[in-house]
Amino acid sequence: MTLSLPVIDNKTILTPTGGFLGSGFTHTINVAQGCAFAGSLCGAYCYARHNRWITRGRPWGLYGYKGNVRDSYRSDYDAIKRPRRGEPRPLRIYMCSSTDPYGPQEIRLRLTQALLEEMQTRPPEVLVIQTRSPLVARDLGLIRALAGRCELWVSVTIETDLDRIPGFPNHATPPRKRLATLKAFHHAGVPTQVAVSPLLPLGNPERFASDLGEVSDRVILDHYLLGDGSHGGLRTKRTPFPAMLEAAGFGEWNRLEKFWEVKALFDRVLGAGRVFVSIDGFNAVGSTPRR
């Protein structure tokens, strides 16, 4: 089924950033159009589902994947870092901003793996690999090698410690497996961060903070009211998501009072220097943690 999806005939793979990621990154990479995790819990609140340039009126889902990613990356990289005229420009990449680089299709297509291979000889200054899939561990060797050539962060989304939230779809991947994946990278010396984005109801916030602290260098806390790319969370408010939280008995998690309560707890457990918030946290690049 994966290989029957349309192949997008792209001539470029690096997209200039703006908006939410504009202060920390120069470019994003998205290996697919849409996302294979659209039907899972994260699909209920994913901000990319509101991007009409991606959806084109279609239900949120995986629409196709990009071809010739190797050639596209080489061409884009050389235009930026090895220009015929002028000086090289900075290259700080966020991968991915509107899909998951390790969606199920990556098992067979290996598009993200191909890009990591190309980056070994054409490294950016900064690379953040943002995923919620344990499949990223397949490329630990490539990623660890690349981390020696640029500032690199493996960023894994873990929004909650609950295996199920009543009334919501299943997780794309189990949170416990994401923790184990982060642990492998952390122990391998690769800089790691957790994106608690958006913050979902927690069963044991103090234990959750402690668990995250054991496998990551820093934690980014976010709430849809702060970080869905619209003023006051208007995008998310137009979806059933807030009402689903209310119906499940988690209405307080719709409000920022609860968010700041959790932030204070994380500061106490982890230390304020390891806890970042929303847009400032996602754009906090330019330093590699000391262990």
C-alpha positions in Angstrom: 0.0 0.0 0.0 2.8 2.4 0.9 4.5 2.2 -2.5 1.1 2.8 -4.3 1.0 6.3 -2.9 1.7 9.1 -5.4 5.4 10.1 -5.8 5.8 13.9 -5.6 8.1 15.0 -8.4 10.1 17.5 -6.3 13.1 19.4 -7.4 13.8 20.8 -4.0 13.7 19.3 -0.5 14.7 22.3 1.7 11.9 24.8 2.3 12.7 28.2 3.8 11.2 28.7 7.2 9.0 31.5 8.6 6.5 31.9 11.4 6.8 29.5 14.3 10.2 28.1 13.4 11.6 31.2 11.8 13.8 32.5 14.6 15.8 29.2 15.1 15.9 27.6 11.6 16.5 28.6 8.1 14.8 25.6 6.4 12.5 22.6 7.0 12.5 19.2 5.4 9.3 17.2 4.8 9.8 13.8 3.2 6.1 13.3 2.6 3.0 15.3 2.0 0.5 14.7 4.8 1.1 12.2 7.6 0.5 8.4 8.0 -0.3 9.1 11.7 -3.4 11.2 10.8 -5.8 8.6 12.2 -4.1 8.3 15.6 -4.3 10.5 18.7 -1.9 13.1 17.4 -4.1 13.5 14.3 -6.8 15.0 16.5 -4.8 18.1 17.2 -2.1 18.2 14.5 -1.7 21.8 13.4 -0.6 20.8 9.9 -4.1 19.5 9.3 -5.2 23.1 9.1 -2.7 24.0 6.3 -4.9 24.2 3.2 -1.8 24.2 0.9 -1.2 20.6 2.2 -4.7 19.3 2.5 -6.3 21.0 -0.5 -9.7 20.2 0.9 -8.9 16.5 1.6 -9.4 14.8 4.9 -6.1 14.8 6.9 -4.0 11.8 5.9 -0.9 10.7 4.0 -1.1 12.0 0.4 2.2 11.0 -1.1 6.0 10.9 -0.6 8.8 12.8 -2.3 11.1 11.3 -4.9 14.8 12.1 -5.7 15.5 13.3 -2.2 19.2 12.6 -2.5 19.6 14.7 -5.6 17.3 17.4 -4.3 19.3 17.7 -1.1 22.6 17.9 -2.9 21.4 20.6 -5.2 19.8 22.6 -2.4 22.8 22.3 -0.2 25.3 23.3 -2.8 23.2 26.3 -3.7 23.3 27.4 -0.1 26.8 26.3 1.1 28.7 26.2 -2.2 27.3 29.0 -4.3 28.9 30.1 -7.5 28.6 33.7 -6.4 28.5 35.2 -3.0 29.2 33.8 0.4 27.8 30.5 1.9 24.7 31.0 3.9 23.7 29.3 7.2 21.7 26.1 7.1 19.7 25.1 10.2 17.2 22.4 9.4 14.1 21.2 11.3 13.0 17.8 10.1 10.0 17.5 9.8 7.5 20.4 10.4 4.3 18.9 8.9 4.9 15.1 8.7 6.8 12.5 10.7 10.2 11.6 9.2 9.7 8.1 10.6 6.2 7.3 9.6 5.5 3.6 8.7 6.3 4.3 5.0 9.9 5.0 6.0 10.4 1.2 6.8 10.4 0.5 3.1 11.2 3.8 1.4 14.1 4.9 3.6 13.8 8.5 2.5 14.9 9.9 5.8 17.8 7.4 5.9 18.9 8.6 2.5 19.0 12.2 3.6 21.0 11.3 6.7 23.5 9.5 4.5 23.8 12.6 2.3 24.3 14.8 5.3 27.4 12.9 6.3 29.3 14.8 3.6 26.9 17.8 3.4 26.1 18.6 7.0 24.0 21.6 8.0 25.0 23.7 11.0 22.0 22.5 12.9 19.6 19.6 12.5 16.6 18.7 14.7 15.0 15.4 13.9 11.4 15.6 15.2 9.5 12.3 15.5 7.2 10.2 17.6 8.3 6.9 16.1 10.7 4.4 17.7 11.8 3.7 14.1 14.3 6.5 14.5 16.5 4.1 16.5 17.2 2.2 13.2 19.4 5.1 12.2 21.2 5.6 15.5 24.6 4.9 13.9 24.1 7.5 11.1 22.7 10.0 13.5 25.5 9.6 16.1 28.1 10.1 13.3 26.3 13.2 12.1 26.1 14.6 15.6 29.9 14.8 15.5 29.7 17.1 12.4 26.9 19.5 13.4 24.6 20.5 16.3 22.0 17.7 16.2 19.0 17.0 18.4 16.8 14.0 18.4 13.5 15.3 19.5 10.8 12.9 20.4 7.2 13.9 21.1 5.7 12.4 24.3 2.6 14.3 25.2 1.4 12.2 28.1 2.2 9.3 30.4 -1.3 7.7 29.8 -1.5 4.7 27.6 -5.0 5.6 26.7 -7.1 8.7 27.0 -10.9 7.9 27.1 -12.7 9.0 24.0 -9.6 9.5 22.0 -7.9 7.4 19.3 -4.9 5.2 20.2 -1.4 6.7 20.2 0.6 6.5 17.0 3.2 4.7 19.0 3.3 3.7 22.7 4.8 6.4 24.9 6.9 3.8 26.8 8.6 2.8 23.5 9.4 6.4 22.8 11.0 6.7 26.2 13.1 3.6 25.5 14.1 5.1 22.1 15.3 8.3 23.7 17.2 6.4 26.3 19.2 4.6 23.6 20.2 7.9 22.0 20.9 9.6 25.3 23.2 6.7 26.4 24.9 6.9 23.0 25.8 10.5 23.6 23.4 12.0 21.1 21.7 15.2 22.4 18.0 14.5 23.1 14.9 16.5 23.8 11.3 15.7 24.6 8.5 17.7 23.0 5.5 17.5 25.4 3.5 19.1 22.6 0.8 19.7 23.2 0.6 18.8 26.9 -2.1 16.2 27.4 -3.6 14.9 30.7 -1.0 13.2 32.9 -1.5 10.4 35.4 1.5 11.2 37.5 3.1 14.5 36.5 6.0 14.2 38.9 7.0 10.7 37.9 6.6 11.7 34.2 8.9 14.7 34.6 11.5 12.4 36.3 11.2 9.8 33.6 11.8 12.4 30.9 14.7 13.8 32.8 16.5 10.5 32.7 16.4 10.2 28.9 16.7 13.8 27.7 18.9 16.9 28.0 15.9 19.2 27.8 12.1 19.3 27.7 9.8 21.5 25.7 6.4 22.1 27.2 3.7 23.4 24.9 -0.1 23.9 24.9 -2.4 24.3 22.0 -3.4 27.7 23.3 0.3 28.7 22.9 1.7 26.7 20.0 -0.9 25.7 17.4 0.2 28.6 15.1 -2.9 30.8 15.7 -3.8 33.4 18.1 -5.2 31.9 21.3 -5.4 28.4 19.9 -8.2 29.3 17.4 -7.2 26.5 15.0 -7.6 23.9 17.7 -10.8 25.4 19.1 -12.4 24.8 15.7 -11.8 21.1 16.1 -13.6 18.6 18.4 -10.4 18.3 20.5 -11.2 20.7 23.4 -14.7 19.2 23.7 -13.2 15.7 23.7 -11.1 16.6 26.7 -14.1 18.0 28.5 -16.2 14.9 27.8 -13.4 12.7 29.1 -13.3 14.6 32.4 -10.1 16.4 31.6 -11.5 19.9 31.1 -8.9 21.6 33.2 -6.2 20.5 30.7 -7.8 22.9 28.2 -6.7 25.8 30.3 -3.4 27.5 30.8 -3.6 27.5 34.6 -3.0 23.8 34.5 -0.2 24.2 32.0 1.7 26.6 34.2 1.1 24.3 37.2 2.8 21.5 35.3 5.6 23.9 34.1 6.3 24.8 37.8 6.5 21.1 38.7 8.9 20.3 35.8 11.1 23.2 36.9 11.2 21.8 40.4 12.0 18.2 39.3 14.4 19.0 36.4 15.6 22.4 37.1 14.4 25.5 35.2 17.4 25.5 32.9 16.2 22.2 31.3 12.6 23.2 30.8 11.5 25.4 27.8 8.2 26.6 26.6 6.5 26.6 23.2 8.0 28.7 20.4 11.0 29.8 22.4 11.8 26.2 23.2 11.5 24.8 19.7 13.8 27.6 18.4 16.4 27.2 21.2 19.2 26.0 19.1 22.8 27.1 19.0 24.3 25.1 21.9 25.1 21.5 22.5 24.6 20.1 26.0 27.5 19.2 28.3 27.2 15.8 30.0 
